[in-house]
Amino acid sequence: MYKPLPASLTIKNSKIHGLGLYAVVDIPANTDLGISHVRDERFESSFIRTPLGGFFNHSDTPNCEVREVGEFLHLFTLKDIRPTSELTATYTLYKIKKTPEKNV
């Protein structure tokens, strides 16, 4: 069955802006949370956001980052995330790290 977010995450009001993505359990560093964007040249920036990609907020000191894995962009944790912590990443579709699919 399709689930728009991993069971480890929820969406709620953010102190940063609007709604944000929050952990509901401990999440270890370097966890692949799933697909945040799908490449589609018909859209601005050539990507479509998934629910995961649509709710994380920007931070200059993020606890997550977006990495290219094959044809998709995935959201990875940069450090251990505690429950109730908001997940953030630096907004950029121009400097995406590429991760080999076999290492995910």
N, C-alpha and C positions, 0 to 999 in steps of 0.2 A: 504494500500500500504506500502511495506517495505521501511524504511528509515534507512540507515546505521548509522546516527547520529541523536540525538535529534535536533529539530529546534533551540535550544538555543546555539548550538555549531557549530564551523567551524574548518577547518584545514588550517593552513598557516605556513609560515617560522617561525622557532623558534630561539631565541637567545641562547637557551640551547643546542639544537642539532637537525639538520635536520628540520623535520616538527613537529608541535605541535598542541595541542588541545586548542582552544580559545573560551571564552564566547562571545556571540554576544548580550546578554541581561543580566540584573541582575539575578543571581541565588542564592536563599537563602541557608544558611547553612543546612546541613543534607538532601540535595536533592539527591534522587536516580536517577542518570543520565542514568542508564540502565545496560544491561549485557555487561561486558568487556571481559569475558573469559567463555568458555564452557568446562566443564570437558570431556576429552577424553584420556583414558589411552594409546592410540597408539602414542601420541605425547610427545616430551620432556617436562618435567615439568607437564605432564598429563593435559595440557590445550591447547585450541586453542583460539587465540585472535580474537575478533570481531573488526570491524573498530574503535569502541570506545576504546577498549583496546590496539589497535595498535599505537595510536598516542599521548597518554599522555607521557610526559617526566618525568624523575626521579628528585626528589629534596629531600634534607635532611630537608627542611622546607616546606613540601607539603601543598597544600590547598585542597587536596582530599585524599581519601584512598579507597583501594579495600577491600570489605567485602564479605564473603561467604553468599549467600542467597539460601538455598536449594541446588540444583545441580549446580548453576552458581555463578560466581563472578561478583559483581556489583561495579560500581564506584560511590562513595558518596562524596559530598562536605563536607569539615570540617568547612568551614566558608563561609560567604557571598562572592560571586564572582562577581566582577564588569565587565562590558563589556570591551573587549580587553585584559582581563587578561588571561594568559596561565594557564591551569589546569595541576597540577603536582601531583604525588604521589611517595611514596617511593617504589622502585621496590623490591618486594619480593613475592614469591609464597609459602613461608614457614611459614609466620606468618600472615595469613589472619584471620581477625575478622569474627566470625560467627554471623549473624543477623537472628533472627527467622523470618520466612516468614510472619507471621501475623503482625509484626511491621514495615514492609516496606511500 
